[in-house]
Amino acid sequence: MYGGKAILSLLKENGVDKIFIVSGTDYPSFIEAKVEDPSLPDLEVVPHEITAISAAIGYSLGGKIGVVAVHTTPGTANALGGIMSSFTSRIPLLVIAGRSPYTERGSNASRNLRIHWTQEVRDQGELVRQYVKYDFEIRRADQIPATIARAFQIMLSEPRGPVYIILPREVSVEEVSNLKRVPMDYYEPAPPLEKLTKAREMLEKADRPVIITWRAGRRRSWFDALRNFADRYSIPVLNYAGEVLNYPSNGNMALDRFDLRSADLLLVVEAEVPYFPKRVDLDVPVIKVDVEPSYSYIPYYGFRCDLCIQSTPDNFFNSISIRPKDGSEVKELRAKQIEEKKAEVKRLMDRRPIHPKYLSYEVGKIASSYNLTIFNEYQFNPRYAELNEFGSYYSDLSIGYLGFALGASVGYRIATGRDVIVTTGDGSFIFGVPEAFYYIAHKYPVMVVIYDNGGWLASAEAVDEVFPEGLAKVKKYYPGAEFSRFEIGKTVEAFHGYYELVEDPHEVEPALIRGLEKVRKENKIAVIQVIVDKVR
């Protein structure tokens, strides 16, 4: 068996059934092997690396093993943003990259194109090394079994993340003399007894503890453990919808906001930035529960940690019990916040331009009524939606590399079979390489809702923050952050999809329903471009 076929065979044994591929001259062995044996993982063509790696990320979020294959150094460069996102958001991902052939003659795989010289670099792994858990260039075909086993071990061990395997073309065609399987189980941390005892003491002593999280809902067992703990002991949860849904929005402990200055203990779970020191100056004890609580990849990091516990959330929450708190104040505050949101939605329902909060409310209604998963990138506000089930909401990944939601929505749909609605700003939509997204979504359609506010709102807000008395804020003019408006979603029609432009708030709900019907009944991609106000 030759190297490329050995890799595909081992990936299949490890549960991989699909590889999102942007093919190049480095993958003849994969293509030949797939033709020889159709049972090997499918090679799902995606015509741009940003979309391909995003689809692989969505596939991993859907509970499968996300694998992407890219072309040597240019493909790696295009995929780097997704690799960064996977690393900082702790998502398992296997990235395979070809390498320029290293021989000039003597093999069918030797160099035969000009780019085989110009694409070679001194150290290809250096391109990604700050943002992968493991990188390795396979030098001999006999190294393939151990390399694949180790890649899976490192990728799936907490904190999970991307691994990067480089495959030279000569190795891909070399015969494997011994395809010996190497067992390498993954691992994850659990809290030591003395840390649990101290955490229990601190939680028992606190009268007004609060849970702050960002991605404690990444895995179902984590989601269930946090929900059960918060409900049993009546401790409020902030960021119930953060990077993922961490706690049901209809849960009694779900708060939109809480004055942290009134808390007497912060339980920070899987959250690298629990609050902004610039906005609030706190002197409150902190228990941090995290699979890597130091966030050592961040060079400057000044958040306190009175008790640091390296553990998965479920291992922590399922190992600790305390006396329940009096949750009446939290329930009253929650009820008040719900009524405030209802009144706000009522005030906004006739407003033009359409307010993003009102659009979020309507999107949330559709998602809840039709059991859709939301992939949000930028403007959808989850506080105005009803998000209660594990896996019903995913948002911007940690490092903020924009363009992930389009491809990720398709990968997630393939992995789970669930219908997906993408909410994205106009800028993020363009970053997502729409044509490459349409290419794969034509087979696996989803609905996209563009929050079109005519530019990069975050950039304009940064001007107001840094220059609060500045002329740009007075004039509401932000050169370099504003777009000329086009019907950017209309390009979906070239891929036989459905497009609609909405400017009237009363047309939002009917348009969303029409779009969803196109997806479900006609198997078409639907893009609803909504003109919204330049606010959050």
LUMFIGU-363941 format. One record per residue (C-alpha): residue in three letters; x, z, y. Coordinates in steps of 0.05 Angstrom, whole numbers, plus 5000, padded with zeros to 4 digits. Last residue first. Example, Ala and Ser with C-alpha at 12.3 -4.5 7.8 and 13.67 -1.06 7.14 Angstrom:
LUMFIGU-363941
Ser527351434979 Ala524651564910 
This chain:
LUMFIGU-363941
Arg447753585942 Val447453176005 Lys448452446024 Asp441152256010 Val439351855948 Ile438251125932 Val436551095858 Gln439450565812 Ile435950565745 Val440050225691 Ala436850105623 Ile440649855562 Lys435949495515 Asn433249665446 Glu426349395464 Lys422049995446 Arg426850575455 Val431550335510 Lys426349925548 Glu421450505542 Leu426650965572 Gly427350515632 Arg419850475643 Ile419351235639 Leu424951315689 Ala421750815736 Pro414951165732 Glu418251845748 Val422351585808 Glu417051155840 His413951715881 Pro420851865911 Asp421051155940 Glu428050825940 Val428550585868 Leu432449975843 Glu430949755772 Tyr435149425719 Tyr433949265645 Gly439248995599 His440548295572 Phe448048375581 Ala448147965645 Glu442248395666 Val446849005667 Thr450148705729 Lys444248965768 Gly447049675768 Ile451449545829 Glu445749315873 Phe450449335932 Arg451749845988 Ser458149826028 Phe461750466008 Glu463951076047 Ala469951536035 Gly475651166070 Pro472151206137 Tyr467851836140 Tyr462851826197 Lys457952396205 Lys459652366280 Val460353126287 Lys463553186218 Ala468552636233 Leu470152936301 Gly472653586271 Glu470154296280 Pro469954446205 Phe476354046193 Val478554246123 Glu471654376096 Asp468253806133 Val473553316110 Ala472953576039 Glu465453446042 Ala466852716058 Ser471352665997 Ala466253005953 Leu460952515977 Trp464751915952 Gly460551335976 Gly453651045987 Asn449251595961 Asp447251225898 Tyr445351725843 Ile445651215787 Val441051365727 Val443551055662 Met439350975600 Val442650875532 Pro443450285485 Tyr447650275422 Lys449149545407 His448749315480 Ala452049975496 Ile458649695470 Tyr459049105517 Tyr455249455572 Phe460649995575 Ala466049465581 Glu462149135637 Pro460849805672 Val468150015678 Gly466750775684 Phe470050815752 Ile464350395780 Phe459250895755 Ser463451475781 Gly463051175851 Asp455551065848 Gly454451765823 Thr452551875751 Thr446952125708 Val447151845637 Ile440951925593 Val442051955518 Asp437851825456 Arg440252215396 Gly443251865335 Thr448652395332 Ala455352045327 Ile453151365354 Arg449351695412 Tyr455352125428 Gly460051525430 Val455051155475 Ser454451735523 Ala461951825524 Gly463051105548 Leu458551185609 Ala460351915623 Phe467951845626 Gly468851475692 Leu471952025734 Tyr478152425717 Gly475853105741 Ile480853535703 Ser475553955670 Leu470653435644 Asp464453275684 Ser458153475647 Tyr454853525579 Tyr447653735566 Ser442953765506 Gly448153965455 Phe445254645440 Glu437954665462 Asn435054975524 Leu435854525585 Glu429854525631 Ala432254185694 Tyr433054395766 Arg439154825752 Pro442454235718 Asn443953885785 Phe445553145772 Gln450752925822 Tyr457652825790 Glu458152575720 Asn452552805675 Phe451352635603 Ile444252865588 Thr441652905517 Leu434452675509 Asn428753035474 Tyr423152615506 Ser419653155547 Ser425953535563 Ala430052935585 Ile424152655625 Lys422953315660 Gly430453395674 Val430852705705 Glu425052885750 Tyr428253535772 Ser434953205781 Leu431652685826 Tyr428753245867 Lys435553575873 Pro438852915892 His434052845952 Ile430652165957 Pro431951846025 Arg426451986039 Arg422752646025 Asp416052665991 Met418053105931 Leu422953525972 Arg418354095994 Lys415254155925 Val422154165893 Glu424154725940 Ala417955135925 Lys419355075850 Lys426655255861 Glu424855875900 Glu419956085846 Ile425356025793 Gln430256415835 Lys425256985843 Ala423857015769 Arg431357045755 Leu432357605804 Glu426657995772 Lys429457865702 Val436458095724 Glu433658735755 Ser429658885692 Gly435658795645 Asp437359535636 Lys443559485594 Pro443659505518 Arg448459995484 Ile454559625457 Ser456359185397 Ile462558765384 Ser464958315328 Asn459857745333 Phe461457665407 Phe468957615397 Asn469257155336 Asp463756735367 Pro467456655433 Thr473956425399 Ser479356935410 Gln485357105453 Ile483057725489 Cys485957885557 Leu483858555587 Asp485258685660 Cys485757935674 Arg486857755746 Phe486557035771 Gly492856775805 Tyr494556125770 Tyr500055655794 Pro502955185742 Ile496555055701 Tyr498654865630 Ser499155615613 Tyr491755715617 Ser493256455604 Pro486856575564 Glu488256075508 Val482456135458 Asp478856515512 Val475657195525 Lys477657485592 Ile475558185612 Val475958275687 Pro475758895729 Val472958785799 Asp476658755866 Leu473758115891 Asp474857695953 Val469757135954 Arg470256435984 Lys477656295983 Pro478156675917 Phe473656145885 Tyr470356395821 Pro471256395745 Val476355825746 Glu479255725675 Ala472755895641 Glu472256005566 Val469056685573 Val469957125634 Leu466657815626 Leu466658065698 Leu465558805709 Asp462759225766 Ala458458685796 Ser455858755867 Arg461458335896 Leu459657795846 Asp453257655884 Phe449357265831 Arg447356545827 Asp443356075783 Leu441856615733 Ala440256545659 Met439257235627 Asn431957155608 Gly433356495573 Asn429655875598 Ser436255545619 Pro438755655549 Tyr446055885547 Asn452655505548 Leu450154795563 Val456554415573 Glu461554345630 Gly457354875663 Ala449954995648 Tyr449155745638 Asn454155765695 Leu452856505705 Val450056925648 Pro446657585659 Ile447758165610 Ser441558435575 Tyr444958715513 Arg441258335459 Asp439857725502 Ala447057635527 Phe449857755457 Asn444957285421 Arg446056725471 Leu453556805469 Ala453756785393 Asp449056185388 Phe453055765437 Trp459655945403 Ser456955775334 Arg454355115362 Arg461054915391 Arg462454755464 Gly457455265490 Ala462755735517 Arg464855175564 Trp464255445634 Thr463156195630 Ile461856795674 Ile458357385640 Val456257945687 Pro456958695682 Arg452759145726 Asp452859855698 Ala459759815666 Lys462160395623 Glu459660105557 Leu462759425574 Met469559755588 Glu469360175525 Arg467259585482 Ala472859155511 Lys477959705495 Thr475559755423 Leu475559005415 Lys482658975441 Glu484959505391 Leu481659135334 Pro485058475347 Pro480657895370 Ala480557245329 Pro484556605339 Glu483555925306 Tyr486855545250 Tyr487154845220 Asp488854725147 Met494854295128 Pro494554015057 Val499653445048 Arg497152845009 Lys502552434974 Leu502151694990 Asn509051564960 Ser512550884965 Val508850665027 Glu510449925037 Glu512249725108 Val507149315147 Ser505149865197 Val512350105200 Glu514649435228 Arg508949445279 Pro511150115308 Leu505750645304 Ile505651195357 Ile501151795344 Tyr498352205402 Val494452855393 Pro488753075436 Gly485653765442 Arg483154385408 Pro485155065434 Glu484155225379 Ser486354845318 Leu482754175307 Met488053715339 Ile493954105310 Gln491554075238 Phe488953365245 Ala495653115272 Arg499353505218 Ala495553165162 Ile496452475194 Thr503952585203 Ala504852865133 Pro501452265101 Ile504951745146 Gln512251965139 Asp513251505079 Ala511950915125 Arg518251065164 Arg519351195238 Ile512551455257 Glu512851625331 Phe510252325344 Asp506152685396 Tyr502853365392 Lys498453795436 Val497553245487 Tyr497153265563 Gln504153385589 Arg506952925535 Val502852305553 Leu507851805582 Glu513552195550 Gly511151965482 Gln513551255498 Asp520751475507 Arg525650945529 Val520150435541 Glu518249785507 Gln513049355541 Thr518148855569 Trp521248675503 His515048565461 Ile511948265524 Arg515847625514 Leu512547505447 Asn515347435376 Arg518548115362 Ser519248285289 Ala513048425246 Asn514347855197 Ser521148195189 Gly528448005197 Arg528847865271 Glu528448205339 Thr527048895312 Tyr523749475350 Pro516749185350 Ser513149435412 Arg509350075396 Gly502150145378 Ala498150735401 Ile493651195361 Val489951735399 Leu486452265357 Leu481752705398 Pro479453425393 Ile476453655459 Arg479854235496 Ser477154075566 Thr484254045595 Phe486853625537 Ser480953155529 Ser480753025603 Met488152865606 Ile487552395547 Gly481652065581 Gly485751955643 Leu491551685602 Ala487551135569 Asn489650585617 Ala496950805613 Thr496650835537 Gly493750135535 Pro499449875579 Thr504650255536 Thr502750015466 His495649755456 Val490450285444 Ala486950585382 Val481751125393 Val479451655344 Gly473952175356 Ile472452595294 Lys464952745290 Gly460953315320 Gly457552945377 Leu462753205426 Ser467852845383 Tyr464052195388 Gly463352295463 Ile470952355468 Ala471751715426 Ala466951355473 Ser470951605532 Ile477251335499 Ala474150655491 Thr470950635560 Ile477450785596 Glu481250345547 His477349715561 Pro474149185517 Val471049655465 Val471549395393 Glu469149865340 Leu473949815281 Asp469850125225 Pro473450625181 Leu475350355111 Ser469650155065 Pro470749415084 Asp477149395043 Glu481248755048 Val478248565115 Lys479349265141 Ala486549255116 Glu487948585150 Ile485248845217 Phe489149495213 Ser495549135193 Pro494848625250 Tyr494449205300 Asp500549175346 Thr498848495376 Gly493248815413 Ser486449135400 Val482549605445 Ile479650015388 Phe474450555379 Ile475750775308 Lys469850955264 Asp468651325198 Val473751875203 Gly472352435153 Asn479352635134 Glu479352175072 Lys477551595118 Leu483451755163 Leu487951765102 Ser485551065082 Leu486250795152 Ile493451055156 Ala495250785088 Lys492450105106 Gly496950075167 Gly503050305127 Tyr502749825069 Met500050005000 
